[in-house]
Amino acid sequence: MSLKLKSLLFIDRLTFEVDHPQQCTLRAVLKDDSGLVCGALEKEIISGQQMIDWEGLDNLPYGEYTLEVSKGTDEMTLKLVKRI
């Protein structure tokens, strides 16, 4: 699985591109700097590349977050910053 974020900074949405050779279920979890889960997203993706917009993040306070994206046993973790 390949994952590309549009930006490591976000305001009200996260946009990322997933590249995977076959159809699968993608799970994303957004945690704040204390490890508390602030949001979760589960999406069925088709084979090839797909852009995913995770909207509705405008109610989160600004600060540092961790995005954990997994597909089965394949997992990626990225540090993000929410700004005003």
A tleap script that builds the chain and sets N, CA, C and O, in Angstrom:
source leaprc.protein.ff14SB
mol = sequence {
  NMET SER LEU LYS LEU LYS SER LEU LEU PHE
  ILE ASP ARG LEU THR PHE GLU VAL ASP HIE
  PRO GLN GLN CYS THR LEU ARG ALA VAL LEU
  LYS ASP ASP SER GLY LEU VAL CYS GLY ALA
  LEU GLU LYS GLU ILE ILE SER GLY GLN GLN
  MET ILE ASP TRP GLU GLY LEU ASP ASN LEU
  PRO TYR GLY GLU TYR THR LEU GLU VAL SER
  LYS GLY THR ASP GLU MET THR LEU LYS LEU
  VAL LYS ARG CILE
}
set mol.1.N position { 0.850 -1.178 0.000 }
set mol.1.CA position { 0.000 0.000 0.000 }
set mol.1.C position { 0.889 1.232 0.000 }
set mol.1.O position { 1.873 1.312 0.735 }
set mol.2.N position { 0.527 2.172 -0.824 }
set mol.2.CA position { 1.217 3.446 -0.883 }
set mol.2.C position { 0.230 4.536 -0.489 }
set mol.2.O position { -0.916 4.536 -0.938 }
set mol.3.N position { 0.677 5.462 0.349 }
set mol.3.CA position { -0.175 6.534 0.841 }
set mol.3.C position { 0.535 7.866 0.661 }
set mol.3.O position { 1.688 8.021 1.065 }
set mol.4.N position { -0.162 8.838 0.047 }
set mol.4.CA position { 0.390 10.176 -0.141 }
set mol.4.C position { -0.610 11.182 0.404 }
set mol.4.O position { -1.759 11.228 -0.034 }
set mol.5.N position { -0.169 11.982 1.356 }
set mol.5.CA position { -1.007 13.052 1.894 }
set mol.5.C position { -0.805 14.313 1.080 }
set mol.5.O position { 0.307 14.615 0.644 }
set mol.6.N position { -1.885 15.044 0.879 }
set mol.6.CA position { -1.794 16.310 0.159 }
set mol.6.C position { -0.941 17.291 0.950 }
set mol.6.O position { -0.159 18.047 0.372 }
set mol.7.N position { -1.091 17.279 2.290 }
set mol.7.CA position { -0.334 18.170 3.156 }
set mol.7.C position { -0.296 17.580 4.561 }
set mol.7.O position { -1.227 16.881 4.961 }
set mol.8.N position { 0.768 17.850 5.314 }
set mol.8.CA position { 0.855 17.427 6.702 }
set mol.8.C position { 0.156 18.414 7.630 }
set mol.8.O position { 0.077 18.192 8.838 }
set mol.9.N position { -0.351 19.509 7.057 }
set mol.9.CA position { -1.157 20.495 7.779 }
set mol.9.C position { -2.599 20.358 7.308 }
set mol.9.O position { -2.852 20.151 6.121 }
set mol.10.N position { -3.553 20.475 8.246 }
set mol.10.CA position { -4.956 20.435 7.846 }
set mol.10.C position { -5.759 21.420 8.682 }
set mol.10.O position { -5.339 21.834 9.763 }
set mol.11.N position { -6.932 21.788 8.154 }
set mol.11.CA position { -7.824 22.702 8.848 }
set mol.11.C position { -9.148 21.983 9.162 }
set mol.11.O position { -9.516 21.838 10.328 }
set mol.12.N position { -9.853 21.540 8.122 }
set mol.12.CA position { -11.143 20.890 8.329 }
set mol.12.C position { -11.283 19.563 7.597 }
set mol.12.O position { -12.320 18.907 7.706 }
set mol.13.N position { -10.255 19.154 6.851 }
set mol.13.CA position { -10.316 17.890 6.125 }
set mol.13.C position { -8.912 17.368 5.851 }
set mol.13.O position { -7.944 18.127 5.812 }
set mol.14.N position { -8.828 16.075 5.666 }
set mol.14.CA position { -7.589 15.433 5.225 }
set mol.14.C position { -7.837 14.865 3.839 }
set mol.14.O position { -8.865 14.233 3.597 }
set mol.15.N position { -6.909 15.083 2.942 }
set mol.15.CA position { -7.005 14.519 1.605 }
set mol.15.C position { -5.766 13.685 1.367 }
set mol.15.O position { -4.641 14.171 1.486 }
set mol.16.N position { -5.984 12.417 1.028 }
set mol.16.CA position { -4.843 11.566 0.740 }
set mol.16.C position { -5.152 10.615 -0.405 }
set mol.16.O position { -6.309 10.322 -0.705 }
set mol.17.N position { -4.090 10.146 -1.030 }
set mol.17.CA position { -4.190 9.252 -2.173 }
set mol.17.C position { -3.658 7.881 -1.766 }
set mol.17.O position { -2.575 7.762 -1.195 }
set mol.18.N position { -4.430 6.867 -2.068 }
set mol.18.CA position { -4.049 5.496 -1.756 }
set mol.18.C position { -3.806 4.769 -3.064 }
set mol.18.O position { -4.599 4.864 -4.001 }
set mol.19.N position { -2.715 4.050 -3.116 }
set mol.19.CA position { -2.395 3.251 -4.290 }
set mol.19.C position { -2.255 1.805 -3.824 }
set mol.19.O position { -1.342 1.468 -3.070 }
set mol.20.N position { -3.172 0.957 -4.283 }
set mol.20.CA position { -3.147 -0.444 -3.892 }
set mol.20.C position { -3.573 -1.280 -5.092 }
set mol.20.O position { -4.517 -0.911 -5.791 }
set mol.21.N position { -2.898 -2.398 -5.343 }
set mol.21.CA position { -3.174 -3.171 -6.554 }
set mol.21.C position { -4.509 -3.910 -6.561 }
set mol.21.O position { -4.951 -4.337 -7.628 }
set mol.22.N position { -5.160 -4.076 -5.428 }
set mol.22.CA position { -6.435 -4.788 -5.418 }
set mol.22.C position { -7.415 -4.131 -4.461 }
set mol.22.O position { -7.026 -3.336 -3.605 }
set mol.23.N position { -8.699 -4.470 -4.614 }
set mol.23.CA position { -9.736 -3.906 -3.761 }
set mol.23.C position { -9.512 -4.334 -2.315 }
set mol.23.O position { -9.131 -5.474 -2.046 }
set mol.24.N position { -9.753 -3.406 -1.384 }
set mol.24.CA position { -9.560 -3.711 0.035 }
set mol.24.C position { -10.326 -2.699 0.882 }
set mol.24.O position { -10.856 -1.712 0.372 }
set mol.25.N position { -10.370 -2.963 2.179 }
set mol.25.CA position { -10.967 -2.031 3.134 }
set mol.25.C position { -9.848 -1.279 3.831 }
set mol.25.O position { -8.938 -1.879 4.403 }
set mol.26.N position { -9.925 0.025 3.777 }
set mol.26.CA position { -8.927 0.893 4.386 }
set mol.26.C position { -9.499 1.459 5.678 }
set mol.26.O position { -10.641 1.918 5.710 }
set mol.27.N position { -8.707 1.425 6.735 }
set mol.27.CA position { -9.136 1.985 8.019 }
set mol.27.C position { -8.143 3.071 8.420 }
set mol.27.O position { -6.930 2.863 8.397 }
set mol.28.N position { -8.682 4.234 8.787 }
set mol.28.CA position { -7.852 5.355 9.225 }
set mol.28.C position { -8.336 5.807 10.604 }
set mol.28.O position { -9.537 5.932 10.842 }
set mol.29.N position { -7.387 6.048 11.504 }
set mol.29.CA position { -7.692 6.520 12.852 }
set mol.29.C position { -6.861 7.776 13.105 }
set mol.29.O position { -5.655 7.790 12.859 }
set mol.30.N position { -7.507 8.817 13.594 }
set mol.30.CA position { -6.835 10.070 13.911 }
set mol.30.C position { -6.798 10.215 15.429 }
set mol.30.O position { -7.840 10.209 16.084 }
set mol.31.N position { -5.586 10.346 15.989 }
set mol.31.CA position { -5.405 10.463 17.438 }
set mol.31.C position { -4.757 11.800 17.766 }
set mol.31.O position { -3.931 12.311 17.010 }
set mol.32.N position { -5.152 12.362 18.923 }
set mol.32.CA position { -4.513 13.602 19.349 }
set mol.32.C position { -3.171 13.294 20.008 }
set mol.32.O position { -2.773 12.132 20.086 }
set mol.33.N position { -2.472 14.323 20.482 }
set mol.33.CA position { -1.115 14.122 21.023 }
set mol.33.C position { -1.088 13.320 22.318 }
set mol.33.O position { -0.019 12.876 22.737 }
set mol.34.N position { -2.248 13.121 22.969 }
set mol.34.CA position { -2.295 12.286 24.174 }
set mol.34.C position { -2.686 10.845 23.865 }
set mol.34.O position { -2.747 10.009 24.767 }
set mol.35.N position { -2.951 10.552 22.585 }
set mol.35.CA position { -3.305 9.195 22.176 }
set mol.35.C position { -4.795 8.921 22.130 }
set mol.35.O position { -5.201 7.795 21.842 }
set mol.36.N position { -5.627 9.927 22.407 }
set mol.36.CA position { -7.072 9.780 22.380 }
set mol.36.C position { -7.562 9.744 20.930 }
set mol.36.O position { -7.174 10.588 20.122 }
set mol.37.N position { -8.409 8.776 20.603 }
set mol.37.CA position { -8.954 8.672 19.250 }
set mol.37.C position { -9.960 9.795 19.027 }
set mol.37.O position { -10.943 9.910 19.760 }
set mol.38.N position { -9.713 10.621 18.015 }
set mol.38.CA position { -10.562 11.767 17.703 }
set mol.38.C position { -11.479 11.498 16.517 }
set mol.38.O position { -12.452 12.221 16.303 }
set mol.39.N position { -11.174 10.470 15.757 }
set mol.39.CA position { -11.988 10.142 14.598 }
set mol.39.C position { -11.506 8.864 13.952 }
set mol.39.O position { -10.339 8.487 14.061 }
set mol.40.N position { -12.437 8.201 13.271 }
set mol.40.CA position { -12.099 6.976 12.560 }
set mol.40.C position { -12.844 6.966 11.231 }
set mol.40.O position { -13.960 7.475 11.123 }
set mol.41.N position { -12.219 6.389 10.244 }
set mol.41.CA position { -12.788 6.312 8.907 }
set mol.41.C position { -12.516 4.919 8.365 }
set mol.41.O position { -11.394 4.421 8.450 }
set mol.42.N position { -13.540 4.294 7.810 }
set mol.42.CA position { -13.371 3.002 7.153 }
set mol.42.C position { -13.973 3.124 5.771 }
set mol.42.O position { -15.119 3.544 5.613 }
set mol.43.N position { -13.188 2.750 4.767 }
set mol.43.CA position { -13.638 2.955 3.391 }
set mol.43.C position { -13.176 1.807 2.516 }
set mol.43.O position { -12.041 1.344 2.623 }
set mol.44.N position { -14.061 1.358 1.657 }
set mol.44.CA position { -13.726 0.329 0.674 }
set mol.44.C position { -13.067 1.037 -0.505 }
set mol.44.O position { -13.643 1.955 -1.089 }
set mol.45.N position { -11.869 0.608 -0.846 }
set mol.45.CA position { -11.190 1.230 -1.985 }
set mol.45.C position { -11.077 0.214 -3.117 }
set mol.45.O position { -10.950 -0.990 -2.895 }
set mol.46.N position { -11.127 0.736 -4.321 }
set mol.46.CA position { -11.011 -0.116 -5.492 }
set mol.46.C position { -9.541 -0.286 -5.842 }
set mol.46.O position { -8.684 0.398 -5.282 }
set mol.47.N position { -9.250 -1.183 -6.756 }
set mol.47.CA position { -7.855 -1.396 -7.139 }
set mol.47.C position { -7.326 -0.178 -7.884 }
set mol.47.O position { -8.074 0.530 -8.559 }
set mol.48.N position { -6.037 0.050 -7.751 }
set mol.48.CA position { -5.403 1.202 -8.389 }
set mol.48.C position { -5.317 2.368 -7.432 }
set mol.48.O position { -5.207 2.173 -6.222 }
set mol.49.N position { -5.366 3.588 -7.963 }
set mol.49.CA position { -5.255 4.784 -7.143 }
set mol.49.C position { -6.633 5.335 -6.829 }
set mol.49.O position { -7.547 5.274 -7.651 }
set mol.50.N position { -6.764 5.873 -5.629 }
set mol.50.CA position { -8.022 6.494 -5.242 }
set mol.50.C position { -7.745 7.642 -4.289 }
set mol.50.O position { -6.973 7.500 -3.341 }
set mol.51.N position { -8.385 8.790 -4.545 }
set mol.51.CA position { -8.299 9.950 -3.656 }
set mol.51.C position { -9.385 9.820 -2.598 }
set mol.51.O position { -10.531 9.489 -2.903 }
set mol.52.N position { -9.011 10.086 -1.351 }
set mol.52.CA position { -9.960 10.018 -0.244 }
set mol.52.C position { -9.967 11.364 0.463 }
set mol.52.O position { -8.916 11.882 0.840 }
set mol.53.N position { -11.157 11.929 0.642 }
set mol.53.CA position { -11.349 13.168 1.399 }
set mol.53.C position { -12.029 12.802 2.706 }
set mol.53.O position { -13.146 12.284 2.713 }
set mol.54.N position { -11.347 13.074 3.814 }
set mol.54.CA position { -11.931 12.851 5.143 }
set mol.54.C position { -12.350 14.217 5.638 }
set mol.54.O position { -11.524 15.017 6.077 }
set mol.55.N position { -13.638 14.474 5.562 }
set mol.55.CA position { -14.174 15.783 5.920 }
set mol.55.C position { -14.745 15.767 7.329 }
set mol.55.O position { -14.852 14.706 7.943 }
set mol.56.N position { -15.110 16.928 7.844 }
set mol.56.CA position { -15.749 17.048 9.146 }
set mol.56.C position { -14.772 17.107 10.305 }
set mol.56.O position { -15.121 16.753 11.431 }
set mol.57.N position { -13.558 17.548 10.042 }
set mol.57.CA position { -12.550 17.631 11.104 }
set mol.57.C position { -12.409 19.044 11.658 }
set mol.57.O position { -11.477 19.326 12.411 }
set mol.58.N position { -13.331 19.935 11.287 }
set mol.58.CA position { -13.241 21.333 11.712 }
set mol.58.C position { -13.517 21.522 13.206 }
set mol.58.O position { -13.140 22.553 13.762 }
set mol.59.N position { -14.168 20.555 13.874 }
set mol.59.CA position { -14.474 20.704 15.293 }
set mol.59.C position { -13.309 20.297 16.199 }
set mol.59.O position { -13.388 20.473 17.414 }
set mol.60.N position { -12.244 19.762 15.634 }
set mol.60.CA position { -11.081 19.364 16.431 }
set mol.60.C position { -10.265 20.594 16.829 }
set mol.60.O position { -10.147 21.533 16.041 }
set mol.61.N position { -9.705 20.604 18.031 }
set mol.61.CA position { -8.841 21.729 18.419 }
set mol.61.C position { -7.526 21.689 17.647 }
set mol.61.O position { -7.094 20.627 17.200 }
set mol.62.N position { -6.897 22.846 17.494 }
set mol.62.CA position { -5.630 22.865 16.783 }
set mol.62.C position { -4.578 22.152 17.624 }
set mol.62.O position { -4.686 22.091 18.849 }
set mol.63.N position { -3.563 21.615 16.959 }
set mol.63.CA position { -2.504 20.896 17.657 }
set mol.63.C position { -1.939 19.773 16.807 }
set mol.63.O position { -2.174 19.711 15.601 }
set mol.64.N position { -1.193 18.888 17.449 }
set mol.64.CA position { -0.546 17.771 16.759 }
set mol.64.C position { -1.417 16.528 16.837 }
set mol.64.O position { -2.049 16.254 17.857 }
set mol.65.N position { -1.438 15.778 15.732 }
set mol.65.CA position { -2.233 14.557 15.629 }
set mol.65.C position { -1.396 13.468 14.972 }
set mol.65.O position { -0.400 13.736 14.300 }
set mol.66.N position { -1.831 12.231 15.188 }
set mol.66.CA position { -1.218 11.083 14.530 }
set mol.66.C position { -2.287 10.409 13.690 }
set mol.66.O position { -3.380 10.117 14.177 }
set mol.67.N position { -1.972 10.164 12.435 }
set mol.67.CA position { -2.868 9.455 11.531 }
set mol.67.C position { -2.328 8.042 11.350 }
set mol.67.O position { -1.196 7.853 10.903 }
set mol.68.N position { -3.144 7.053 11.700 }
set mol.68.CA position { -2.775 5.653 11.511 }
set mol.68.C position { -3.684 5.079 10.434 }
set mol.68.O position { -4.904 5.042 10.596 }
set mol.69.N position { -3.091 4.637 9.343 }
set mol.69.CA position { -3.839 4.077 8.226 }
set mol.69.C position { -3.433 2.623 8.075 }
set mol.69.O position { -2.246 2.300 8.022 }
set mol.70.N position { -4.434 1.741 8.004 }
set mol.70.CA position { -4.123 0.317 7.892 }
set mol.70.C position { -5.017 -0.366 6.873 }
set mol.70.O position { -6.156 0.031 6.627 }
set mol.71.N position { -4.450 -1.402 6.297 }
set mol.71.CA position { -5.156 -2.295 5.392 }
set mol.71.C position { -4.671 -3.680 5.766 }
set mol.71.O position { -3.563 -4.074 5.405 }
set mol.72.N position { -5.501 -4.422 6.490 }
set mol.72.CA position { -5.064 -5.727 6.975 }
set mol.72.C position { -3.912 -5.553 7.949 }
set mol.72.O position { -4.048 -4.854 8.953 }
set mol.73.N position { -2.778 -6.184 7.663 }
set mol.73.CA position { -1.603 -6.065 8.535 }
set mol.73.C position { -0.667 -4.941 8.095 }
set mol.73.O position { 0.293 -4.628 8.799 }
set mol.74.N position { -0.932 -4.341 6.956 }
set mol.74.CA position { -0.122 -3.243 6.432 }
set mol.74.C position { -0.574 -1.943 7.098 }
set mol.74.O position { -1.738 -1.561 6.977 }
set mol.75.N position { 0.341 -1.257 7.803 }
set mol.75.CA position { -0.028 -0.046 8.533 }
set mol.75.C position { 1.005 1.050 8.327 }
set mol.75.O position { 2.205 0.790 8.243 }
set mol.76.N position { 0.508 2.291 8.246 }
set mol.76.CA position { 1.371 3.464 8.138 }
set mol.76.C position { 0.933 4.475 9.195 }
set mol.76.O position { -0.255 4.609 9.489 }
set mol.77.N position { 1.908 5.183 9.760 }
set mol.77.CA position { 1.635 6.200 10.765 }
set mol.77.C position { 2.297 7.500 10.340 }
set mol.77.O position { 3.473 7.520 9.976 }
set mol.78.N position { 1.530 8.588 10.388 }
set mol.78.CA position { 2.038 9.898 10.009 }
set mol.78.C position { 1.683 10.927 11.073 }
set mol.78.O position { 0.604 10.865 11.663 }
set mol.79.N position { 2.578 11.864 11.318 }
set mol.79.CA position { 2.340 12.985 12.234 }
set mol.79.C position { 1.760 14.145 11.425 }
set mol.79.O position { 2.259 14.478 10.350 }
set mol.80.N position { 0.703 14.753 11.954 }
set mol.80.CA position { 0.030 15.870 11.292 }
set mol.80.C position { -0.153 17.029 12.263 }
set mol.80.O position { -0.027 16.868 13.477 }
set mol.81.N position { -0.453 18.200 11.708 }
set mol.81.CA position { -0.728 19.377 12.533 }
set mol.81.C position { -2.013 20.015 12.035 }
set mol.81.O position { -2.168 20.290 10.845 }
set mol.82.N position { -2.933 20.245 12.968 }
set mol.82.CA position { -4.144 20.990 12.626 }
set mol.82.C position { -3.899 22.441 12.983 }
set mol.82.O position { -3.495 22.760 14.101 }
set mol.83.N position { -4.144 23.307 12.035 }
set mol.83.CA position { -3.940 24.731 12.272 }
set mol.83.C position { -5.268 25.464 12.149 }
set mol.83.O position { -6.254 24.921 11.653 }
set mol.84.N position { -5.271 26.691 12.604 }
set mol.84.CA position { -6.477 27.507 12.573 }
set mol.84.C position { -6.652 28.099 11.198 }
set mol.84.O position { -7.616 28.826 10.957 }
savepdb mol mol.pdb
quit
